[in-house]
């Protein structure tokens, strides 16, 4: 199915609201209110009359109208954990026309956030404030331990925080809560989405379904250190966001000074003992720069086999977790857990806000969550979830939304394009061919500004540059950046080339130091010469060791390599030509007739990645790519034959 192109104005305005609420709003949190008492009554928001009307989405489901005219909020409820630490939650309930909480018990939607509930709230991406609450749900938003108004010390996704999730859900599902009917769902993007998976893996009583948007699967490979090099674009931004919102005086301070001041002091302590040392250790090449138990504990893929509640996943092709979200879906689908995956052309802000989700054909974010939770928390029979394919993915190049049974189609075949001939930076491209390759070499110069103004730069800073600077040409056309490296491309294709899933670039390379990084981008080149970056991948030469048991193959070819990225897996090879498998993150694309498929290789990708201190000398040396019978370099894609689904 094909839907109208997204409105860039709408996309930017909704993402701007998310950014302003979650980041800029940290400096001006709302004044506190009495805990456990009504904080506000929300009447339908401006424009809600339109949103409130029953709407039929393209796949035939019809959204129900609101049951209640408004909502009422209660602030900073105390939720005691088993170790005595008190977390704080804001509760929103359906309200009648008189502004009083509606009588009765409701299914509860839980969100656990590290971004300060007083700043971010729980309605991000909703068609109207209180959309689900006005349709008969209670909404509970809780500050994670060591953040916002909650006591304790922050330890992102650590074992204690994971247990907190279980205990929060069981608190919300308890019959002791007069507003709860015992059935709980979880929702929220990014950090809140990751938290859902860890919570579900602990099987809390009452949890019936989750709806994680843009969650990570493997935090090390997804975002901390792409290809083994430290992400200095997003990680400091993220740690800074949590730290900034964490040191805003907790809203509960006015009514419970001891708890509020204690929470603030523990937050400051956490910034000094967790946030800053972690980042410094990574930059210096310490344990935080390598994979190990710390990241395994914090990676949902390590526990996803314990998740058995229905799970709706939303991912983005320009998202921070572009790699991990589809892997979570595959793990759930393989075990028969009811699950769906929608992957759109979104960056992290857009995916978090649900911007343009309705173009997938299943309704807006609010409508889709209503369908999901009505089915699994209310037992509704008219949700028509069977009309939502297991996978709905936006295809770059055609603008078409396609449906699939699996993330990587069973019809997919490995197609390898060989790098052929020599290439010269900024002057002469090499060629990509499915035929016989010509011998050649190409020198990749160390240009420290490579990547500076690209779609990659916008992606790995969560979409903020595009939000602030608008549609700069370099965000949508990679041609200028490609002149800082070497390029190989096909002749104009005579038949469309479609592919969907992860890619692999097996490049034979050498370096005088044995170090350096291969930064790969795969692009569509139009007849006019416009270069649209589809996806990318990165790999340190010294971390090229392959774990073949965890590597994915298609038709005998490596499709998704898995590198250990430990201290022990480092293997510099000064002066030697070595094969390096570069994991190119998944996408779905159609190279149209007359267009070219391109692979570009640089030695840097800033501001996304910078070498750690020990890797810096190797990063400043030129790299040489080799293409010959003895050293065949190639790009392998999961090609979709005509008629494949």
N, C-alpha and C positions, 0 to 999 in steps of 0.2 A: 504494500500500500504506500501511496505517496501523499504527503500532506504539504500544505503551503510552507514556504520557508519561514523560519523564526523571525520575529520582529526584533532587530538588534536593539531598538529603543526599549522594548519591553524587557528583553533579556538583561540589559544593562541596569535598568531601573530596579528590577527585583534583586539582582545581585548586589547593587549598591545599597539597597535596604538591608540586606543580610550583612554586608561588610560593616556598614555604619552601626548596626545594632550590636554585632558581635565583637567589633574591635574598637571603633571610635567611641562607642557608648560606654566603654569601660571607665572613662574619666568622669562620667557624670551619672552614676547609678541613682536610681530613684530613691526617694526618701523612704525609710523603713515604716512598716505598719505593725500593728499589734499581731503577734503570732497567734495563729489559730482562730482569728476573727475575720469577718468579711473585709477584704482589702479593696475590692472594686466590683462594680456590676457593669458588665459589658452589654450594651444594646447592640443590635446589628450594626456593623460598620458601614460607612458610606459605600454605596455600591453593592451592599449585601443583598438588597432586594433582587438584584439580577442573579447573584450567586445562589440565592435561596430557592429560586424556581427550579423545579425538577428539570434535569437536563439529560438528554440521551447522548451517549458517547458513540463514536463511530462503530464500535463492535456490538452495539445494540443494547447495552445495559443502561438503565435509567436511574439516575441518582435520586434518592428520596430527599424531600424537603426537611427543614429543621423541625424538630419536635418542640423545642423550647425557645422562647423569644430572646433569652439572654443568658449570661453566665455570671457566676459569683466566685471570687477568689479568696483563698485563705493563705496567709503568708507564713513562712518559716516554721512549719510544723516540725517538731522534734522527733527524729527517728533514731532510736538507740540501737547501735550495733552490738554484737555479742561480746566485743572487747570493751564496751563502755563508751566508745566514741559516739558522739551525737552528730548525725547528719541532718541537714535541714532541707525541707521540701515545700514547694508552693503547690497548692491544690486548687484546681478550677472545677467547678461543678455546674450542671445545668441550673438555670434560674427561671422562675416564672416572671410574669409581667410586673409583679410587685417587688422584684429585685431580691426575693428570698430564694435560698437554695431549694430546688425541687425535692419533694419527698421521694424516698425510695433508695434502692441500691443500684449501682451501675457498674458495668465493666470498666476497668481502670487502664488507662494508657500511661505507661511509665517512661520517662526520659531521664537519664542520668548524664549530667554535663559537667565538664571541667571549666566552662567559660563563664561561670557566675550566672545563675538563674535570674538574678535581679537585673542583669544587663541583657542577656540573650533571650530570656523568656522561652515559651514552648510553641509559639505559633508561627515560626519561620516557615515560609513556603505555603501557608494555608491560604485558601481562596478568600477567606475572611477570618478575623479573629474568632476563635472558639468554634470553628466549623464542626469539628467532631463532637465537642462538648454539647453544642446545641442540638446534636442528633443523638444524645443519650449516652455519652461517655463521660467519665471523670478523667481528668488529666493531672498527673502528678509529676512535677519537674524537681529533681533532686540535685543539689550540688555534690559532686564527687568529694570524697575525703580529701581534706587539705585545700579545698577551693571554695570560693564564694563564702557562704555563711556556715559551711560545715567545718567541724573540728577535725583535728588530725593533721598529718603531713602527707602531701601529695606524692604519690609514687605511681606514675602513669601505667595503668593496666597491670600493676603488680598483683601478686596472689591475694593480698588483703583487699585491694580494690575489687578484684573479681568476686571475692566472697561477699563484699558489701552489696554488689548487684543482686545476688541471690537473696540476701536478707532484706533488701528494700522491697523486692517483688513479694516476698512472703509476708512482709509487714502490710503491703497494700492489699494483698489478697485475704488477709485475716478477717474473720467475722467480727472481730473487735472494731473494725472500721465501719461505722454505720452507713457510709456512703458506697461501700464496695460490695459487689455480689460475688466476689471470690475469683473472678476471671480477669486475667491481666494480659495485656499486649504491651509491646515496647516499640518505640519509634524514635526517629531522629537521625541526622546525618553525621558522617565523619567520626569524631570521637564517640558521639552518642551511638552511632551504628556499630562501632567496634565493641563498645561496652555490651550491647545487646547479645552479641555472639558469645562473649565470655560468660555472661549471665545464663544464657540458654544452655550452655554446656554443663552447668552445675545443676540443672533440672529443678529449679525452684518450684514449690507448690503453687499452683494457680496460673503459671505462665502457659498461654495457649498459642501465641503467634508473635512474630517479630517482623519489623519492616526497616531493615538497615539500608540507608542511602550512603553511597560512596564509602564503604568500609574497606579497611586494609585486610589483606590476607597474611602477608609476611612483611612485617614492618621494616625489617632490614633491607630486603630486596626491593620492596615496593617504593620506599621513600627515604630511608635513612642514609643509604649508601648505594646508589645506583651503580652497578658494575664494580663495586668495591671502593668507589670514591665518594667522599662525604658530601651530602646534600647541604650546602650552605645557603641555598635559596629559601627553602621552606622550613627546615628544622629550627633555625634561630627565630624565625618569624613565629612559628607555632609555640615554641617554649616561651618566647617573649609575651605572646598573647595570654597564655595561661598564667604566667607570672604577674602580668599587669592587672588582669581581672582578679587575680588572687590577692593582691595587696590593696584593692579597693576596700575601704572599711566595710565589714560585713553588715548587711541590712539589719540583722538581728541585734546589733550592738545597742541600739536605742532602748530595746525592751528587755534584753538579757545581756548586760554589759560583760559579765564574767565569761559567758560563752563567746560573745563577739570578739572581745579583746584577746581571749585565748586562741581563738581561731586565727585572728590576724597575725599574732606572733608565730604561730606554727606555720603559717603560709610563708612568712618572711624567712623562717628557718629552712623551710623546704626549698626555697629559691636558692639559698646559699649552699645547701648540702646535697641537692639533687640536680637542679636545672643547670647551674653554672658549671659544676664539675663534670657533668656528663658531656656537655658541649666541648669543653676544653680538652677532655681526654680524647674525644674523637678527632679533633683538629691536630692533636699531638701524635696521633697514630697509636693510641693506647687500645685497651680492650674494647672501648666503645666504637672504635673504627672497624672492628671485626665482628663477624657473626659468632654467636655463642649462647649460653644459657639465658643471659639477660634478654636478648631479643626473642629467643624461642618461647620464653614465658609470656611474652607480650604479643605473640603472633596468633591470630585466630585460627589459622590453618592447622596449628598444633592441636587444637581442641575441637575442630569443626565436626569430627566424627562422633562427638558426644551430643551434638545439636540434633534434636528430633522434633522440634516444633515447626509448623509451617513458616517459611521464610521468603519474603519478597525482597529482592535485591535490586538496587538502582546503581548503575555505573556510568562513567563517562570516558569517552575516548581521549579526552585531554585532561583527565582527572589525575590527581596525585596517586590514586590507587587503581589506575588503569590496568595494572597487571594482576592485582590480587583479587578484586571483586569477582571476575569470571572463574577463578580457581575455587573460590568458596562455593559458587553455584555448582560447579562440576562435582565437588565432593559431596554436596547435599543431594544432588540428583542421582548420583551413583548409588546412594543408600536408600533411595526411594522416598526421601523427605519431600512433602509437597513444597515446591519452590518455583519461583519465577525470576527471570532476569531481564531487565530492560537496560540497554546500553545506548546512550545518546551521544551527540556531538558536543558534550559539555565539559567545561573545566570544573574545578572543585566548587567554586561558588555557585555556579549554575546548577550542578548536580545536587548541592546541598539545599538550594532553594526550590528545587523541582521546576526550574525554568524551562518551559517548552515541553514538559513531560507529556502533555496532552497530545502532542503531535505523534506520539507512538500509537495513538488510536484507542487507548483504554481509559481516557479521562485525565483530569488534572491530578496533581499529587494528592490533594484533599479527597477527590473522588475515588482515586485508586486505593488510598488507605481506608476509606469508608467501605469499599467493596471487600477488601481483605479482612478487616476486623469484624465487619458484619457477619462474614462467613464463619470465622473461626472463634469469635467471642460471643456472638449472638445466635449462631446457628441458622442464619438466614439462608433460604434456599434460592433466592432470586438474584444472586450476585453474578451469575454467568461467568465465573472464573474459568470455566472450561473453554471459553472463547479466547482466553489469553494464552498464546503459545508459550512453551517453556522459555524460549528466548525471543526477544524482540530487539533488533539492533539497527541502528542508523548506518546506512552505507554511504561512506564518503565518495564523492565523485558523481553519484547519481542522485543523492538527496532522498533516496527511497528508504522507508522503514521495512525491513525484512523480518520474517518470522522463521524460526528454526526449531528443530527438536532438541538439538544439543548445541553447546557453545562452539565446538569444532564439528562441523557437519560430517556425518558418516560418509558423505559423498566426496569429501575433500581429498585431494591428491597432492603429494609433494611435487612442487615444480621448482627447479633450481635454475637461476640465472647466473651464468659464469661471468666474473669480471674479466675483461679481455683487453689486452694491449696496455700501453703506457698512458699515463695521464699527467698533466701539469697543472699545478694550483692556479686557478683563476684564468687559465688560457685554453687548455685542451682537455676535454673529457675523454675518459676511456669508454668502452662500450659494455653493455650487459647483453648476454646472448644465451639462448638455450642450445646453441650449436657449439662448434669447436672454438675454444678461446685462443687468442694469440698471446704469446709470451710478452711480458712487459713488467715494468716496475713504476712505482709512483711514490714520491716523497711527500709525507704529510707534515707540514711545518708546524711547530708549536706557536700558535697564534693565541695569546691569552684572552683576546676579546671575542673569539668564536662563540656564537650563541647569544651574544649580548642583547640583541633586539630580534627575537624570533618567537614563533609560537611556543617553542620549548621554554623560553624565558618566562612567558606568561603562564604556561601550564605549571611550572615548578615553583612559582610563587603564588599558587592557588587562584590564578586569574586576576590578581590585583592590578598588575600593570595595564592590562586591557581595560579594566574598570576605570582607572585613573586617567590614562592617556588616550583612551578612545581607540579607534581602528587605525593605528599606525600601519603604514604599508608593510613594514617589516614583520608585523605580527601575522600577516596573511600571505606574504610572498617571501620565500626563503632564498630567492636568487642571490641577493647580496651576500648573505651569510655563507652560501655555498662557495663563494670565491675565496674563502679563507681556508679551504681544504681541497680535497680532490673529489671528483665526480665521475661516476659511471652511469650510463643510461642506455635504455633500449632505443631502437629505431621507433618511429611512430607505429603503434600497434595497429594491425589490420583488423583484429577482432578484439572486443572488450575483454579485459582480464579482471576477473573477480577473485577476491580472497577474503577470508575472515578467520581471525585467530592470531596466535603469536607467530613471529617470524624468526629466522636465525640467519645471521651473517657470519659465515665461517671465513675468516680473513687470515691469510698467511702474512705475518708481519715480522719485522726485525727492528731492533733498536740498539744503538751503541751502548746504552746503559742497562738494557734489559727491562726498563720500566716504561712509563707512559701509558696513556689511555686512548682507546679507539672510541670516538663518539660518532655514532652512526645515525643518520636520518634517512628515512624512506619517503619519497615524495612522488607526487603526480605533476608532470610538466605539461602544460597546455600548449597548443600550437602557437600561442602568442609568446610563450616563454615564461609564463607565470609558474612559479614553483610552490605548490601547496604541500606543506609537510603533513604527512599522514601519521607518522609515528617515529619513535627513535629507540636507541639502545646504546649502552655504554659498557666498556669492559677494560679493566686494567690488565696489561699484558702479564704482569707478574702474578695475577690471580686467575690465570686461564685454566687451572686444573678443573677437570670435569668429574662430577659425581654421576656416573652413568646409570646408577640405579634410580636416581630421581630425575633424570633427563627424559624429556618426552620425544618420541620418534614418530615419524609418519612415513610410511613406505621405505623404512630403513634409513631415512635422513633425519638428522637432528633438527627438531622443530623448536623446542624450548629447552635450552641448556640449563643445567643447574650447577652452579659453582659453589664450593664450600665457603669461601671468603673467610677462612680462619688464618691465624698466624702460621700454622703448619702447612697450609696450602699455598703459601707464597713460593714462587719459583722463578726468580729472575733468570734470564738467559741472554746475557750481553752478546750482541753480534750475531746470534743465531736466528734463523728463520723458523718461527713456530706457528702452529695453527691456533687461532684464537676464536672461540665461538662466542659471538656477541648476541645476547638475548635481546631481540627487538620486541618491544612491548606490543600487545595484541591490538588489532584494529580490524575494521571491515571496510573494504574499498572496492571501487570499480574504476579501472583505468579505461577510459572511453576510447573509442576508435579515433586515431589520429593523435592521441596523447602518448607520453612516454613515461615509463617507470624509471625512477632514478634512485640511486643510493649515493649519498655523500658521506665522506669520512673526514672528521676533524680530530684535533688532539685535545681540544677544550670544549666545554659547554657551560659558559657562565651566563647568568649568576647561579645556575642550577648546581654545578659541582666545582669543587676545588680540591686539589690534592692535599692529603695530610702532610705534615712536615717531613716524615721520612720518604714520602713519594715525590716530593717537590723536585729534587734533582733530575729524576727520570722523566718528569713531565716536561722539562725544558729541552729535551733532546728530540731531534726529528725522528719520525717513524718512517719506515719504508714498507709499502705493500708490494706483494709479489703475486704475479699471475703467470702460471706456467703449468705444464703437464706435471712437473714435480711438486709444484706448490699451487694447487687449484683453489682459488678464492671464489666464493659463490654466495648468493642470497637465495634462501629457500623460503617459499611461501606456501600456505595451505590453499592451493588453487581450487576454485569451484568450477567444475565443468558446466556447460550450458544446461539449464534445467535443474541444477543441484539446489537443494534446500538445506 
